Amino acid sequence: MTNAGVDRAGGAIPSQQEVEQQLEQILSSPEFRLPERARRFLEFIVTETLAGRREYLKAFTIAQAVFGRDAHFDAQQDPCVRIEAGRLRRELEHYYLTAGSGDRIVVTVPRGGYVPVFDIRQNADTVETGPSEQSGRSSTSPEASPQVDLTGDMIGTDRTKWRLSRPGKWLLAATAVFASAVAVAISYYAGPFTAGHKTLATANRPTIVVETFDSAPEGALASDISRGITDNVIERLIPFKDVVVVARLPQNREAEASSEPLYALQGSVRLEGNTLRSTARLVRRADGVVIWANNYDADMKVQGVLKTQASLAEDIATAVARPFGVMFKTNTANIAGRTDPFSCILSYYSYRSEMTAQAHAVAQSCLQQAAEKRPGDSNLAAFLSLTYLDQFRFPYQLNSKPTADTLNIARELAERAVRLDPTNARALQALMLAHFFANDMTESLRAGEAAYASNPNDTEVAGEYGLRLSMSGNWDRGCELISRAVSRNAGPHGYYEVGMALCAFMRGDAEAAELWARMSDLDYNPMHRLVLLSILGTLGKTVDAKEQIDWIETRSPALVPNIRREVVRRLARAEDRKRFFVGLEAAGLIVPGEKAPAD
């Protein structure tokens, strides 16, 4: 897709897709050696520029969104953004002198600001290469064309795909009190169902072979750490029920290595003083393609060796196996007509990314057929439950008419999934949502705590549980979890950013709330527009608010008479509802009178 709003005289203009691919290429290259925070910096400024929001790229907003600074940030007193920008500029120069010397698109961040610009090299090799091919590129650097910056309004009505938006304020660890609470919660659900617990069959789930991480042959400590990280990665991958984890290749009947398609997780470890440097990559064994790669740096003086290797393993496992991640990306057309369990689970992730009524119907039908063939599969029951619950969550996007019977089906499926496997985080997530929309907040949060305890690295569980906690009135704890989910690219792109917008709004920071709302995918769900509308009303931005009202009335007219019901269904506290309704009324939207939520 070419970029609208860019007025250039002569010369080629890079498309949005080309720039996004170049960003991915840079971030996955071993020659781009910056730590995670600097990577978030680059990703944030590029994606915000592509979205036509260059005016947000100031030290203040970058400090909040990337560096975790609060509303009192002073760029004069705290030079973190300026220093990191300097490091980023130097590392980009290094990348384009090494692995990126033959790249067609060149990304730079001119001094004096934070808005990136994009060059097109006229003589660059146009053969596309994946991450695994980068190290083999020519070191000859072609001449670069004059700079072309994508700083206009790039996006019209096209839906933006998000990979960005790191949280700014609430990135905190769970407390010891929470740890004890989740232990109680998971025992609550495991207790009555243990007798009926059945192990999930491993067929039709992707298998990841975790190979021992390499280390420098002369370093005993590095060798110990590499084995420790390998063990930690396996331990943290196991709770993800969508995958099967093995430490060696499975054997066939002839005791030979199986030739079935597998993924191999490979990595390396090296020490430079107190700095632990690790690389990791996920390889599709059928064709050797590297589908994901990343570098990690950690200072062992901060946490010590054991905590450092555990933290790195957690980041690697989450990046590989998280819902909507690299292993679960497909589209409805690619899996049409297939009813094996994993294809049906892929169809759910595909539908949630596409968010259309047709894709929803395909996913629900596929899961229904697969669940009937395999009634003992906890995962299938859980995902099928979620398709029914989505008819309650997204009725104005899916044009669905949820009923009490629909909710009962969803709850029964979730309960069955938990009985089959009380440690299945996806099953507990479904049960949490079923209780939430049945207006049973106590049981909803109990199930949510058990889900999070079962697999705290499941970004979808963390995000959804954080939303339910926040909407129940526990904004501090809930927003911490939403923030962690956003920092790990959770959910469909732009989905949890609206949760961050609500968090900022309820804390009284309407300006930060608007930034988060505009970073969300506003076309994903009309309720996202409603959140932005309340924020704009609070800020007194009546012109912008009018645009949102027109959109809702034109594109989602069924929502208008049900606004109060939908808000009451989600926000448990009267004071939170009042704040939200006051914002809507200030925006010029007439909210219908009191109406009890449907059963």
C-alpha positions as CSV (number, residue, x, y, z in Angstrom):
1,M,0.0,0.0,0.0
2,T,1.5,3.4,-0.9
3,N,1.3,6.2,1.5
4,A,-1.4,8.8,1.0
5,G,-0.6,12.4,1.8
6,V,3.1,12.4,0.8
7,D,3.8,15.1,-1.8
8,R,7.2,14.5,-3.5
9,A,8.5,15.8,-6.8
10,G,10.1,12.9,-8.6
11,G,11.8,9.8,-7.3
12,A,10.3,6.7,-5.8
13,I,8.4,6.8,-2.5
14,P,8.6,3.8,-0.2
15,S,5.3,2.2,0.6
16,Q,4.1,1.6,4.1
17,Q,4.6,-2.1,3.7
18,E,8.2,-1.7,2.5
19,V,9.0,0.5,5.6
20,E,7.3,-2.1,7.9
21,Q,9.3,-4.9,6.3
22,Q,12.5,-2.9,6.7
23,L,11.8,-2.2,10.4
24,E,11.2,-6.0,10.9
25,Q,14.5,-6.7,9.1
26,I,16.5,-4.3,11.2
27,L,15.0,-5.5,14.5
28,S,15.7,-9.2,13.7
29,S,19.3,-8.6,12.5
30,P,22.2,-9.7,14.8
31,E,24.0,-6.5,13.7
32,F,21.4,-4.3,15.3
33,R,22.8,-4.7,18.8
34,L,20.7,-2.4,21.0
35,P,18.8,-3.5,24.1
36,E,15.0,-3.9,24.2
37,R,14.3,-0.3,25.2
38,A,16.1,1.1,22.3
39,R,14.3,-1.3,20.0
40,R,11.0,-0.1,21.4
41,F,12.1,3.4,20.7
42,L,12.8,2.7,17.0
43,E,9.6,0.7,16.6
44,F,7.5,3.4,18.3
45,I,8.7,6.4,16.2
46,V,8.5,4.5,12.9
47,T,5.0,3.2,13.4
48,E,3.7,6.5,14.8
49,T,5.1,8.2,11.7
50,L,3.5,5.7,9.4
51,A,0.2,6.3,11.2
52,G,0.5,10.0,10.4
53,R,1.1,11.0,14.1
54,R,4.5,12.7,13.8
55,E,3.2,15.5,16.0
56,Y,3.3,13.1,19.0
57,L,7.0,12.4,18.5
58,K,8.2,14.7,21.3
59,A,10.5,13.9,24.1
60,F,7.6,14.0,26.6
61,T,5.4,11.4,24.8
62,I,8.3,9.1,23.9
63,A,9.4,9.2,27.6
64,Q,6.0,8.1,28.7
65,A,5.3,5.5,26.0
66,V,8.7,3.9,25.8
67,F,10.7,4.8,28.9
68,G,8.0,4.6,31.6
69,R,8.2,8.2,32.8
70,D,5.2,9.8,34.3
71,A,3.3,13.1,33.7
72,H,6.0,15.1,35.6
73,F,8.7,14.2,33.1
74,D,11.1,17.1,32.3
75,A,13.3,16.7,29.3
76,Q,15.8,19.3,30.6
77,Q,16.3,17.4,33.8
78,D,16.0,13.9,32.4
79,P,17.9,13.4,29.1
80,C,17.0,9.7,28.7
81,V,15.2,10.3,25.3
82,R,18.0,12.4,23.9
83,I,20.7,9.9,25.0
84,E,18.9,6.9,23.7
85,A,18.2,8.7,20.4
86,G,22.0,9.2,20.0
87,R,22.6,5.6,20.6
88,L,19.9,4.6,18.1
89,R,21.4,6.9,15.4
90,R,24.9,5.3,15.9
91,E,23.5,1.7,15.8
92,L,21.5,2.4,12.6
93,E,24.7,3.6,11.0
94,H,26.4,0.4,12.1
95,Y,23.6,-1.7,10.8
96,Y,23.7,-0.1,7.3
97,L,27.5,-0.5,7.1
98,T,27.2,-4.2,7.9
99,A,24.1,-6.4,7.5
100,G,22.0,-3.7,5.9
101,S,24.5,-2.5,3.3
102,G,22.4,-3.9,0.5
103,D,19.0,-2.9,1.8
104,R,16.8,-0.9,-0.5
105,I,15.1,1.1,2.3
106,V,17.3,3.2,4.7
107,V,15.8,4.4,8.0
108,T,17.5,7.4,9.7
109,V,16.6,9.7,12.6
110,P,17.9,13.1,11.8
111,R,19.5,15.1,14.6
112,G,17.3,17.8,16.2
113,G,14.2,15.7,16.4
114,Y,12.7,12.2,16.7
115,V,10.7,11.8,13.4
116,P,12.4,9.2,11.2
117,V,12.9,9.6,7.5
118,F,13.2,6.8,4.9
119,D,15.6,6.7,1.9
120,I,15.3,4.6,-1.2
121,R,18.6,3.5,-2.6
122,Q,18.4,3.7,-6.4
123,N,20.9,0.9,-7.0
124,A,20.1,-1.4,-4.2
125,D,19.6,-5.1,-4.8
126,T,15.9,-5.6,-5.0
127,V,15.9,-9.3,-4.2
128,E,13.9,-9.8,-1.0
129,T,15.7,-11.6,1.8
130,G,14.4,-12.9,5.1
131,P,16.0,-12.6,8.5
132,S,18.1,-15.7,8.0
133,E,19.8,-14.3,4.9
134,Q,20.9,-11.0,6.4
135,S,24.4,-12.0,7.4
136,G,25.2,-13.0,3.8
137,R,24.5,-9.7,2.1
138,S,27.1,-7.8,0.2
139,S,29.2,-5.3,2.0
140,T,29.1,-2.9,-0.9
141,S,27.1,0.2,-0.1
142,P,25.2,1.7,-3.1
143,E,24.6,5.4,-3.3
144,A,21.5,6.6,-1.5
145,S,18.9,8.7,-3.1
146,P,17.7,12.0,-1.4
147,Q,15.8,11.4,1.8
148,V,12.1,10.7,1.5
149,D,10.2,11.1,4.8
150,L,6.8,9.7,5.4
151,T,5.4,12.5,7.6
152,G,2.1,13.3,6.1
153,D,-1.2,11.7,6.9
154,M,-0.3,8.2,5.8
155,I,-3.5,6.4,6.7
156,G,-6.9,7.3,5.4
157,T,-9.6,4.8,6.0
158,D,-7.2,1.8,5.9
159,R,-6.9,-0.2,9.0
160,T,-3.4,0.1,10.6
161,K,-1.7,-3.0,11.7
162,W,0.0,-2.3,15.0
163,R,3.2,-3.9,16.5
164,L,4.1,-1.1,18.8
165,S,2.7,0.8,21.8
166,R,4.8,-0.1,24.8
167,P,3.3,1.1,28.1
168,G,4.5,4.2,29.8
169,K,3.4,4.2,33.4
170,W,2.3,0.9,35.0
171,L,5.0,-1.6,34.2
172,L,5.3,-3.2,37.7
173,A,5.8,-6.7,38.9
174,A,3.1,-8.7,40.7
175,T,3.4,-8.5,44.5
176,A,4.0,-11.3,47.0
177,V,0.4,-10.9,48.2
178,F,-0.8,-11.5,44.7
179,A,1.4,-14.6,44.4
180,S,-0.3,-16.2,47.4
181,A,-3.8,-15.2,46.1
182,V,-3.2,-16.8,42.8
183,A,-2.0,-20.0,44.5
184,V,-5.3,-20.1,46.4
185,A,-7.2,-19.4,43.2
186,I,-5.6,-22.2,41.1
187,S,-6.1,-24.7,43.9
188,Y,-9.7,-23.7,44.1
189,Y,-10.2,-24.8,40.4
190,A,-7.8,-27.7,40.4
191,G,-9.3,-29.3,43.5
192,P,-12.8,-30.4,42.4
193,F,-11.7,-31.3,38.8
194,T,-8.4,-33.2,39.4
195,A,-10.1,-36.6,39.1
196,G,-11.5,-35.8,35.7
197,H,-8.2,-34.3,34.4
198,K,-7.1,-35.7,31.1
199,T,-3.8,-35.0,29.4
200,L,-4.2,-33.3,26.1
201,A,-3.2,-35.3,23.1
202,T,-0.1,-34.0,21.4
203,A,-1.3,-34.6,17.9
204,N,-2.2,-31.7,15.7
205,R,-0.3,-29.2,17.8
206,P,3.0,-27.7,16.6
207,T,6.1,-29.2,18.3
208,I,9.0,-27.1,19.4
209,V,12.4,-28.7,19.8
210,V,14.4,-26.6,22.3
211,E,18.0,-27.1,21.4
212,T,20.7,-26.4,24.0
213,F,21.9,-22.9,23.7
214,D,25.4,-22.5,22.4
215,S,28.2,-20.9,24.4
216,A,31.8,-20.0,24.0
217,P,33.9,-23.2,24.4
218,E,36.4,-21.6,26.8
219,G,33.8,-20.2,29.2
220,A,32.6,-22.5,32.0
221,L,30.2,-19.9,33.3
222,A,28.7,-19.2,29.9
223,S,28.3,-22.9,29.4
224,D,26.4,-23.2,32.7
225,I,24.2,-20.2,31.9
226,S,23.4,-21.6,28.4
227,R,22.2,-24.9,30.0
228,G,20.3,-22.9,32.6
229,I,18.5,-20.8,30.0
230,T,17.7,-23.8,27.9
231,D,16.0,-25.5,30.9
232,N,14.2,-22.3,31.9
233,V,12.9,-21.8,28.4
234,I,11.5,-25.4,28.4
235,E,9.9,-24.8,31.8
236,R,8.2,-21.6,30.6
237,L,7.0,-23.0,27.3
238,I,5.2,-26.0,28.8
239,P,2.2,-24.0,30.3
240,F,1.3,-22.9,26.7
241,K,-1.2,-25.5,25.8
242,D,-1.2,-24.6,22.1
243,V,2.3,-26.1,21.6
244,V,4.1,-29.3,22.5
245,V,7.6,-28.9,23.9
246,V,10.4,-31.5,23.5
247,A,14.1,-31.5,24.5
248,R,15.1,-33.8,21.6
249,L,13.7,-34.8,18.2
250,P,10.8,-37.4,18.4
251,Q,11.6,-40.8,17.0
252,N,9.5,-42.8,14.5
253,R,9.0,-46.5,14.7
254,E,12.4,-47.2,13.1
255,A,14.0,-45.2,15.9
256,E,15.0,-42.5,13.4
257,A,14.5,-38.8,13.8
258,S,10.9,-38.0,12.7
259,S,10.6,-36.0,9.5
260,E,7.3,-34.4,10.4
261,P,7.3,-30.5,10.4
262,L,8.8,-29.1,13.6
263,Y,10.1,-25.9,14.9
264,A,13.5,-25.7,16.4
265,L,14.3,-23.0,19.0
266,Q,18.0,-22.3,18.9
267,G,20.1,-19.7,20.7
268,S,23.6,-18.7,22.0
269,V,25.1,-17.1,25.0
270,R,28.2,-15.1,25.5
271,L,29.6,-13.0,28.3
272,E,31.2,-9.6,28.0
273,G,32.2,-8.6,31.5
274,N,29.0,-8.4,33.5
275,T,26.9,-8.3,30.4
276,L,25.1,-11.4,29.3
277,R,24.4,-11.4,25.6
278,S,22.0,-13.9,24.2
279,T,20.5,-14.5,20.8
280,A,17.4,-16.7,20.0
281,R,15.7,-17.8,16.8
282,L,12.8,-20.0,15.9
283,V,13.5,-22.1,12.8
284,R,10.9,-24.0,10.7
285,R,12.6,-27.3,10.2
286,A,10.7,-28.2,7.0
287,D,12.5,-25.6,5.0
288,G,15.0,-24.0,7.4
289,V,13.3,-20.6,7.4
290,V,14.0,-18.4,10.4
291,I,10.5,-17.1,11.3
292,W,11.6,-15.1,14.4
293,A,14.9,-13.9,15.9
294,N,15.9,-11.5,18.6
295,N,18.9,-10.4,20.7
296,Y,18.9,-9.9,24.5
297,D,21.3,-8.0,26.7
298,A,21.3,-8.1,30.5
299,D,23.5,-6.7,33.3
300,M,24.1,-9.6,35.7
301,K,25.1,-7.1,38.4
302,V,21.5,-6.0,38.7
303,Q,19.8,-9.3,39.3
304,G,22.5,-11.9,39.6
305,V,23.1,-14.9,37.3
306,L,20.1,-17.0,38.1
307,K,17.5,-14.3,38.0
308,T,19.1,-12.9,34.8
309,Q,18.9,-16.2,32.9
310,A,15.3,-16.8,34.2
311,S,14.3,-13.4,33.0
312,L,15.8,-13.9,29.5
313,A,14.1,-17.4,29.3
314,E,10.8,-15.8,30.2
315,D,11.2,-13.2,27.4
316,I,12.1,-15.8,24.8
317,A,9.4,-18.2,25.7
318,T,6.7,-15.5,25.7
319,A,7.9,-14.1,22.3
320,V,7.8,-17.6,20.7
321,A,4.6,-19.0,22.1
322,R,2.4,-16.1,22.9
323,P,-1.1,-16.0,21.4
324,F,-1.3,-14.1,18.1
325,G,2.5,-14.5,17.8
326,V,4.7,-15.9,15.1
327,M,3.4,-19.4,15.3
328,F,-0.2,-18.5,15.0
329,K,-0.3,-16.1,12.1
330,T,-2.4,-17.1,9.2
331,N,-5.6,-16.0,7.4
332,T,-9.0,-17.6,7.0
333,A,-8.4,-18.4,3.3
334,N,-5.3,-20.5,4.1
335,I,-7.2,-22.9,6.5
336,A,-10.6,-23.0,4.8
337,G,-12.2,-26.4,4.9
338,R,-9.8,-27.9,7.4
339,T,-11.1,-29.2,10.7
340,D,-8.1,-30.6,12.5
341,P,-7.7,-29.1,16.0
342,F,-4.7,-26.9,15.3
343,S,-6.1,-25.5,12.1
344,C,-9.3,-24.6,14.0
345,I,-7.3,-22.9,16.7
346,L,-5.5,-21.0,14.0
347,S,-8.9,-20.0,12.5
348,Y,-9.8,-18.4,15.9
349,Y,-6.6,-16.3,15.9
350,S,-7.2,-15.4,12.3
351,Y,-10.7,-14.4,12.9
352,R,-9.7,-12.2,15.9
353,S,-7.2,-10.5,13.7
354,E,-9.5,-10.0,10.8
355,M,-12.6,-9.3,13.0
356,T,-15.3,-10.0,10.5
357,A,-18.6,-11.8,10.9
358,Q,-17.6,-14.2,8.2
359,A,-14.3,-15.1,9.8
360,H,-16.1,-15.6,13.1
361,A,-18.6,-18.0,11.6
362,V,-15.7,-20.0,10.0
363,A,-13.8,-20.3,13.3
364,Q,-16.9,-21.2,15.3
365,S,-18.0,-23.9,12.8
366,C,-14.5,-25.4,12.6
367,L,-14.1,-25.5,16.4
368,Q,-17.6,-27.0,16.7
369,Q,-16.8,-29.9,14.4
370,A,-13.4,-30.5,15.9
371,A,-14.8,-30.4,19.4
372,E,-17.5,-33.0,18.5
373,K,-14.8,-35.3,17.2
374,R,-12.5,-34.8,20.2
375,P,-14.8,-34.1,23.2
376,G,-11.8,-34.7,25.6
377,D,-9.8,-31.8,24.2
378,S,-9.7,-28.9,26.7
379,N,-8.3,-26.5,24.3
380,L,-11.0,-27.0,21.7
381,A,-13.7,-26.5,24.3
382,A,-12.0,-23.3,25.5
383,F,-11.7,-21.7,22.1
384,L,-15.2,-22.7,21.1
385,S,-16.4,-21.0,24.3
386,L,-14.6,-17.9,23.3
387,T,-16.4,-17.7,20.0
388,Y,-19.7,-17.6,21.8
389,L,-18.4,-15.1,24.3
390,D,-17.2,-12.9,21.5
391,Q,-20.9,-12.5,20.4
392,F,-21.3,-10.7,23.7
393,R,-18.0,-8.7,23.6
394,F,-18.2,-7.6,20.0
395,P,-21.9,-7.6,18.9
396,Y,-21.7,-4.3,17.0
397,Q,-18.7,-5.5,15.0
398,L,-19.9,-9.0,14.4
399,N,-23.6,-8.0,13.9
400,S,-24.5,-10.7,16.5
401,K,-27.5,-10.8,18.8
402,P,-26.3,-12.4,22.1
403,T,-28.9,-14.2,24.2
404,A,-29.0,-15.8,27.6
405,D,-28.8,-19.2,25.8
406,T,-25.6,-18.1,24.0
407,L,-24.0,-17.1,27.3
408,N,-25.1,-20.4,28.9
409,I,-23.4,-22.3,26.1
410,A,-20.2,-20.3,26.5
411,R,-20.2,-20.9,30.2
412,E,-20.9,-24.7,29.9
413,L,-18.1,-25.0,27.4
414,A,-15.7,-23.1,29.6
415,E,-16.6,-25.2,32.6
416,R,-16.1,-28.4,30.6
417,A,-12.7,-27.1,29.4
418,V,-11.6,-26.5,33.0
419,R,-12.8,-29.9,34.1
420,L,-10.7,-31.5,31.4
421,D,-7.6,-29.5,32.3
422,P,-7.8,-27.2,35.4
423,T,-4.3,-25.8,34.5
424,N,-5.3,-24.7,31.0
425,A,-5.0,-20.9,31.1
426,R,-7.2,-20.5,28.0
427,A,-10.0,-22.5,29.6
428,L,-9.8,-20.4,32.8
429,Q,-9.7,-17.3,30.6
430,A,-13.0,-18.4,29.0
431,L,-14.5,-19.1,32.3
432,M,-13.5,-15.7,33.6
433,L,-15.2,-14.0,30.6
434,A,-18.3,-16.1,31.0
435,H,-18.8,-15.1,34.6
436,F,-18.0,-11.5,33.8
437,F,-20.7,-11.2,31.2
438,A,-23.1,-13.0,33.6
439,N,-22.4,-10.2,36.0
440,D,-20.7,-12.5,38.6
441,M,-17.6,-10.4,39.3
442,T,-16.4,-12.5,42.2
443,E,-16.3,-15.8,40.2
444,S,-14.9,-13.9,37.2
445,L,-11.9,-12.6,39.1
446,R,-11.4,-15.9,40.8
447,A,-11.1,-17.6,37.5
448,G,-8.9,-14.8,36.2
449,E,-6.5,-15.2,39.1
450,A,-6.3,-18.9,38.5
451,A,-5.6,-18.3,34.7
452,Y,-2.9,-15.9,35.4
453,A,-1.3,-18.2,38.0
454,S,-1.4,-21.1,35.6
455,N,0.6,-19.2,33.0
456,P,1.7,-15.6,33.8
457,N,3.6,-15.5,30.5
458,D,0.4,-15.9,28.5
459,T,0.0,-12.4,27.2
460,E,-3.7,-12.9,26.3
461,V,-4.5,-14.1,29.8
462,A,-2.6,-11.2,31.4
463,G,-4.3,-8.6,29.2
464,E,-7.9,-10.0,29.5
465,Y,-7.5,-10.5,33.3
466,G,-6.1,-7.0,33.6
467,L,-9.1,-5.6,31.7
468,R,-11.5,-7.4,34.1
469,L,-9.7,-6.2,37.2
470,S,-9.7,-2.6,35.9
471,M,-13.3,-2.6,35.0
472,S,-14.2,-4.1,38.4
473,G,-12.6,-1.0,39.9
474,N,-9.1,-2.3,40.7
475,W,-7.4,0.0,38.3
476,D,-4.0,-0.1,39.8
477,R,-3.5,-3.8,39.7
478,G,-5.4,-4.2,36.4
479,C,-3.5,-1.5,34.6
480,E,-0.2,-3.1,35.6
481,L,-1.2,-6.3,33.8
482,I,-2.6,-4.5,30.8
483,S,0.7,-2.6,30.6
484,R,2.7,-5.8,30.8
485,A,0.5,-7.3,28.0
486,V,1.0,-4.3,25.7
487,S,4.8,-4.3,26.4
488,R,4.9,-7.9,25.0
489,N,2.8,-7.2,21.9
490,A,-0.3,-9.0,23.3
491,G,-3.5,-9.6,21.4
492,P,-4.6,-8.5,18.0
493,H,-2.7,-5.3,17.0
494,G,-4.0,-2.2,18.7
495,Y,-6.4,-4.2,21.0
496,Y,-5.0,-3.6,24.5
497,E,-4.0,0.0,23.8
498,V,-7.7,1.0,24.4
499,G,-7.3,-0.6,27.8
500,M,-4.4,1.7,28.5
501,A,-6.5,4.6,27.3
502,L,-9.1,3.7,29.9
503,C,-6.4,3.4,32.6
504,A,-5.1,6.8,31.9
505,F,-8.6,8.3,31.6
506,M,-9.7,6.9,35.0
507,R,-6.5,8.2,36.6
508,G,-7.4,11.7,35.3
509,D,-4.8,12.0,32.6
510,A,-7.0,12.7,29.6
511,E,-4.1,13.7,27.3
512,A,-2.3,10.4,27.8
513,A,-5.6,8.7,27.4
514,E,-6.1,10.3,24.0
515,L,-2.7,9.2,22.9
516,W,-3.3,5.6,23.8
517,A,-6.8,5.7,22.3
518,R,-5.4,6.9,19.0
519,M,-2.7,4.2,19.1
520,S,-5.4,1.6,19.4
521,D,-7.2,0.1,16.4
522,L,-10.4,2.2,16.3
523,D,-12.0,0.1,13.6
524,Y,-11.6,-3.1,15.6
525,N,-14.6,-2.5,17.8
526,P,-17.1,0.4,17.8
527,M,-16.6,0.5,21.6
528,H,-13.1,1.7,21.0
529,R,-14.6,4.8,19.3
530,L,-16.8,5.3,22.3
531,V,-13.8,5.3,24.7
532,L,-12.1,7.9,22.5
533,L,-15.3,10.0,22.3
534,S,-15.5,10.2,26.1
535,I,-11.9,11.3,26.3
536,L,-12.4,13.9,23.6
537,G,-15.4,15.3,25.5
538,T,-13.4,15.5,28.7
539,L,-10.7,17.5,26.8
540,G,-13.3,19.8,25.2
541,K,-12.3,18.7,21.7
542,T,-15.8,19.1,20.3
543,V,-14.7,19.1,16.6
544,D,-12.8,15.8,16.9
545,A,-15.7,14.4,19.0
546,K,-18.2,15.3,16.3
547,E,-16.2,13.1,13.8
548,Q,-16.4,10.2,16.2
549,I,-20.2,10.7,16.8
550,D,-20.7,10.8,13.0
551,W,-18.7,7.6,12.6
552,I,-20.7,5.7,15.3
553,E,-24.1,6.9,14.1
554,T,-23.2,6.0,10.5
555,R,-21.2,2.8,10.9
556,S,-22.7,1.4,14.1
557,P,-26.2,2.8,14.6
558,A,-27.3,-0.2,16.7
559,L,-24.8,0.8,19.4
560,V,-26.4,4.3,20.0
561,P,-29.6,3.2,21.8
562,N,-27.6,0.6,23.8
563,I,-24.7,2.8,25.0
564,R,-25.7,2.9,28.6
565,R,-26.3,-0.9,28.7
566,E,-22.9,-1.6,27.2
567,V,-21.1,0.7,29.6
568,V,-22.9,-0.6,32.6
569,R,-22.1,-4.1,31.5
570,R,-18.4,-3.3,31.5
571,L,-17.8,-0.8,34.3
572,A,-18.7,-2.1,37.7
573,R,-18.3,1.0,39.8
574,A,-20.9,3.9,39.7
575,E,-18.1,6.5,39.9
576,D,-16.4,5.1,36.8
577,R,-19.6,5.0,34.8
578,K,-20.3,8.6,35.8
579,R,-16.9,9.8,34.6
580,F,-17.4,8.0,31.3
581,F,-21.0,9.3,30.8
582,V,-19.9,12.9,31.7
583,G,-17.3,12.7,28.9
584,L,-19.8,11.4,26.4
585,E,-22.3,14.1,27.2
586,A,-19.5,16.8,27.0
587,A,-18.7,15.5,23.6
588,G,-22.3,16.1,22.5
589,L,-23.6,12.6,22.5
590,I,-27.0,12.1,24.0
591,V,-26.9,9.0,26.2
592,P,-30.2,7.2,26.5
593,G,-31.7,6.9,30.1
594,E,-31.3,4.1,32.6
595,K,-31.6,0.6,31.1
596,A,-30.8,-2.6,32.9
597,P,-28.2,-4.8,31.2
598,A,-29.5,-7.9,29.4
599,D,-29.1,-11.2,31.1
